[in-house]
Amino acid sequence: MAENLVVPTMAEMLAQGKQPEVLFWVGCAGSFDDRAKRITKAFVLILNRAKVEFAVLGTEESCTGDPAKRAGNEFLFQMQAMMNIEVLNAYEAKKIVTACPHCFNTLKNEYPELGGTYEVVHHTEFLKQLLEAGRLTIEGGQFKGKRITFHDPCYLGRANNVYEAPRDLIQKLDAELVEMKRSKANGLCCGAGGAQMFKEPEAGNKDVNVERTEDALETRAEIVAAGCPFCNTMLTDGVKAKEKESQVAVMDIAELIAQAQDL
């Protein structure tokens, strides 16, 4: 799969005197986490197929500062943000797309007050835009009739009111979209937004990601769709804890679309 990827950097684009249509912000998870790298690759394959002129920052991309800010280290956040803003502004970035809701929320809502104002879209919104513009076609293929439930990432849903784009894409796959009892504005955090991704849980009788996974399993879905690399990890761990790996897959929306197109 990887050998067909075309991933130009902003520096290469600038050298050719070109400005890409979008800057793809990969994020720490999408760059370094083995599972999330597969989401990055799936999204790039779709961008290549749709002939989208995009570029990445490559080694010039640094963490947005989101984990530092949420952990209360405002100083470190501002240092990381200012560094990124200098790079983005130097390249005159206008539109940024990212597959990570944490990066999405930070770039969109936290950067403007530090001098970084851009149009920022989540990859599910961008894929929907490509679909509506006729640049991308989605066939159901192997997902036709499959029961799929969507877990709303906190920073995509409640923080930014993006609920419909991922669901519209699932329905375009001719899949049966089934909702969990706690969804959309009433969705339950998988736990990663509360830093449970990075540490051992506090004392209690159940991990929050297991609680959320039980919501998903109740729908009898064959696939739990996610739109966030952190949610993906937490739900995958939850499915393992419930010993359901052989029956239930956890997949990003981009992976569903890429697989449906045999990319």
C-alpha positions as CSV (number, residue, x, y, z in Angstrom):
1,M,0.0,0.0,0.0
2,A,2.7,2.5,1.0
3,E,4.7,2.4,-2.2
4,N,1.9,4.2,-4.1
5,L,1.8,7.1,-1.8
6,V,2.6,10.6,-3.1
7,V,3.2,12.9,-0.2
8,P,4.9,16.2,-1.1
9,T,6.1,18.6,1.6
10,M,5.4,22.3,1.8
11,A,9.1,23.0,1.2
12,E,9.0,21.0,-2.1
13,M,5.8,22.8,-3.2
14,L,7.4,26.2,-2.4
15,A,10.5,25.2,-4.4
16,Q,8.2,24.6,-7.4
17,G,6.4,27.9,-6.9
18,K,3.2,26.0,-6.0
19,Q,0.6,26.5,-3.2
20,P,-1.3,23.3,-2.3
21,E,-5.0,23.2,-2.1
22,V,-4.8,22.0,1.5
23,L,-2.1,21.4,4.1
24,F,-2.5,18.0,5.7
25,W,-1.6,18.2,9.4
26,V,-0.6,14.7,10.3
27,G,-0.3,15.1,14.0
28,C,1.8,13.1,16.5
29,A,-0.4,10.0,16.6
30,G,-0.7,9.9,12.8
31,S,3.1,10.3,12.5
32,F,4.4,8.0,15.2
33,D,1.8,5.5,16.4
34,D,1.8,2.4,14.3
35,R,-2.0,2.0,14.3
36,A,-2.6,5.6,13.5
37,K,-0.1,5.6,10.7
38,R,-2.5,3.2,8.8
39,I,-5.2,5.9,9.1
40,T,-2.7,8.5,7.7
41,K,-1.9,6.2,4.8
42,A,-5.6,5.5,4.1
43,F,-6.4,9.2,4.0
44,V,-3.4,10.0,1.7
45,L,-4.5,7.2,-0.7
46,I,-7.9,8.9,-0.9
47,L,-6.4,12.3,-1.5
48,N,-4.2,10.9,-4.3
49,R,-7.2,9.1,-5.8
50,A,-9.3,12.4,-5.7
51,K,-6.3,14.3,-7.2
52,V,-6.1,16.7,-4.4
53,E,-3.0,18.9,-4.4
54,F,-1.9,18.7,-0.8
55,A,1.3,18.9,1.2
56,V,2.6,18.1,4.6
57,L,5.1,20.0,6.8
58,G,7.1,16.8,7.3
59,T,9.9,17.4,9.8
60,E,8.8,21.0,10.2
61,E,5.6,19.9,11.9
62,S,5.7,19.9,15.7
63,C,3.1,18.9,18.3
64,T,0.2,21.4,18.4
65,G,0.7,21.7,22.1
66,D,-2.7,20.3,22.9
67,P,-1.5,17.7,25.5
68,A,0.5,20.3,27.3
69,K,-2.4,22.8,27.4
70,R,-4.9,20.2,28.6
71,A,-2.4,19.1,31.3
72,G,-2.2,22.7,32.5
73,N,1.2,23.7,31.1
74,E,0.1,26.9,29.2
75,F,3.7,28.1,28.8
76,L,4.8,25.0,27.0
77,F,1.6,25.1,24.9
78,Q,2.3,28.7,23.8
79,M,5.9,27.9,22.9
80,Q,4.8,24.9,20.7
81,A,2.0,26.9,19.2
82,M,4.2,29.9,18.3
83,M,6.7,27.7,16.6
84,N,4.1,26.1,14.5
85,I,2.3,29.4,13.7
86,E,5.6,30.8,12.4
87,V,6.1,27.9,10.1
88,L,2.4,27.9,8.9
89,N,2.4,31.7,8.3
90,A,5.8,31.5,6.5
91,Y,4.2,29.0,4.0
92,E,1.0,31.2,3.9
93,A,-1.1,28.2,4.8
94,K,-4.8,28.9,4.2
95,K,-6.7,25.6,4.6
96,I,-5.6,22.8,6.9
97,V,-7.1,19.3,7.1
98,T,-6.3,16.9,9.9
99,A,-7.5,13.4,10.9
100,C,-7.0,14.2,14.7
101,P,-9.8,16.1,16.5
102,H,-7.4,17.2,19.1
103,C,-5.2,18.9,16.5
104,F,-8.3,20.2,14.7
105,N,-9.7,21.8,17.8
106,T,-6.4,23.4,18.8
107,L,-5.5,24.7,15.4
108,K,-9.1,26.0,14.8
109,N,-9.9,27.5,18.2
110,E,-6.7,28.1,20.2
111,Y,-4.3,29.3,17.5
112,P,-6.1,32.5,16.3
113,E,-5.5,34.4,19.5
114,L,-1.7,33.7,19.0
115,G,-1.7,34.9,15.4
116,G,-2.5,31.7,13.5
117,T,-5.8,32.0,11.7
118,Y,-6.6,29.3,9.2
119,E,-9.6,27.4,7.8
120,V,-9.3,24.1,9.6
121,V,-11.4,21.1,8.7
122,H,-11.6,17.6,10.1
123,H,-10.8,14.8,7.5
124,T,-14.4,13.6,7.6
125,E,-15.7,17.1,6.7
126,F,-13.1,17.3,3.9
127,L,-14.0,13.8,2.5
128,K,-17.7,14.9,2.5
129,Q,-16.7,18.1,0.6
130,L,-14.8,16.0,-2.0
131,L,-17.9,13.8,-2.3
132,E,-20.2,16.7,-2.8
133,A,-17.9,18.3,-5.4
134,G,-17.9,15.0,-7.4
135,R,-14.1,14.5,-6.9
136,L,-14.7,11.3,-4.8
137,T,-17.1,8.5,-5.3
138,I,-17.9,6.0,-2.6
139,E,-19.2,2.5,-3.4
140,G,-20.4,0.3,-0.5
141,G,-18.4,-2.7,-1.7
142,Q,-17.5,-4.9,1.3
143,F,-19.4,-2.7,3.8
144,K,-22.8,-3.0,2.1
145,G,-25.4,-3.9,4.7
146,K,-22.8,-4.1,7.5
147,R,-23.9,-2.8,10.9
148,I,-21.6,0.2,11.8
149,T,-21.8,2.4,14.8
150,F,-20.0,5.7,15.1
151,H,-18.3,6.9,18.3
152,D,-18.3,10.7,18.5
153,P,-14.9,12.1,19.5
154,C,-15.3,14.8,22.2
155,Y,-13.2,17.4,20.3
156,L,-15.1,16.8,17.1
157,G,-18.6,16.5,18.4
158,R,-19.3,18.4,21.6
159,A,-16.5,20.8,21.2
160,N,-17.1,21.7,17.5
161,N,-20.6,20.4,16.7
162,V,-19.4,18.1,13.8
163,Y,-21.8,15.2,14.0
164,E,-23.2,14.6,10.5
165,A,-20.2,14.4,8.2
166,P,-18.9,11.1,9.5
167,R,-22.4,9.6,9.6
168,D,-23.1,10.8,6.1
169,L,-20.0,9.0,4.9
170,I,-20.9,5.7,6.6
171,Q,-24.4,5.8,5.0
172,K,-22.7,6.4,1.6
173,L,-21.0,3.0,2.1
174,D,-24.5,1.5,2.0
175,A,-23.9,0.3,5.6
176,E,-26.5,0.2,8.3
177,L,-25.7,3.0,10.7
178,V,-26.7,2.1,14.3
179,E,-26.5,4.6,17.1
180,M,-25.3,4.0,20.6
181,K,-27.6,4.9,23.4
182,R,-25.2,7.8,24.2
183,S,-24.3,9.5,21.0
184,K,-23.9,13.0,19.4
185,A,-24.3,15.7,22.1
186,N,-24.9,13.0,24.7
187,G,-21.9,11.0,23.6
188,L,-19.5,9.5,26.2
189,C,-15.8,10.2,26.2
190,C,-13.6,7.2,25.5
191,G,-11.2,8.4,28.2
192,A,-8.3,9.6,26.0
193,G,-9.4,13.2,26.4
194,G,-9.1,12.8,30.1
195,A,-5.5,11.6,29.6
196,Q,-6.3,8.0,30.3
197,M,-4.4,7.2,27.1
198,F,-1.2,8.2,28.7
199,K,-1.4,6.9,32.3
200,E,-2.9,4.2,34.5
201,P,-6.5,4.8,35.4
202,E,-7.5,6.0,38.9
203,A,-9.0,3.5,41.3
204,G,-12.5,2.5,40.4
205,N,-14.6,-0.5,39.4
206,K,-14.4,0.0,35.6
207,D,-12.2,1.7,33.0
208,V,-14.1,4.4,31.1
209,N,-13.0,3.0,27.7
210,V,-14.5,-0.4,28.7
211,E,-17.8,1.4,29.7
212,R,-17.8,3.1,26.2
213,T,-17.0,-0.1,24.4
214,E,-20.0,-1.7,26.1
215,D,-22.2,1.0,24.6
216,A,-20.8,0.1,21.2
217,L,-21.2,-3.7,21.7
218,E,-24.8,-3.2,22.8
219,T,-25.6,-2.0,19.2
220,R,-24.4,-5.4,17.9
221,A,-22.3,-3.5,15.3
222,E,-19.7,-5.4,13.3
223,I,-17.6,-2.3,13.0
224,V,-17.1,0.6,15.5
225,A,-16.1,3.6,13.4
226,A,-14.0,6.4,14.9
227,G,-12.7,9.7,13.6
228,C,-9.9,10.1,16.1
229,P,-6.6,8.1,16.5
230,F,-6.9,8.3,20.3
231,C,-10.5,7.1,20.4
232,N,-9.3,4.3,18.0
233,T,-6.7,3.1,20.5
234,M,-9.1,3.4,23.5
235,L,-11.9,1.5,21.8
236,T,-9.5,-1.1,20.4
237,D,-8.3,-1.7,24.0
238,G,-11.9,-1.9,25.2
239,V,-12.8,-4.5,22.5
240,K,-9.7,-6.5,23.6
241,A,-10.8,-6.3,27.3
242,K,-14.2,-7.7,26.3
243,E,-12.5,-10.4,24.2
244,K,-14.5,-9.5,21.1
245,E,-11.6,-8.9,18.7
246,S,-12.7,-11.7,16.4
247,Q,-16.3,-10.2,16.0
248,V,-15.8,-6.4,16.2
249,A,-13.4,-4.2,14.2
250,V,-12.4,-0.6,15.2
251,M,-11.8,1.5,12.1
252,D,-11.3,5.1,11.1
253,I,-13.7,6.6,8.6
254,A,-10.8,7.1,6.1
255,E,-9.9,3.4,6.4
256,L,-13.5,2.4,5.6
257,I,-13.6,4.6,2.5
258,A,-10.1,3.5,1.3
259,Q,-11.0,-0.2,1.8
260,A,-14.4,0.3,0.0
261,Q,-12.4,1.6,-3.0
262,D,-9.8,-1.2,-2.7
263,L,-7.0,1.4,-2.3
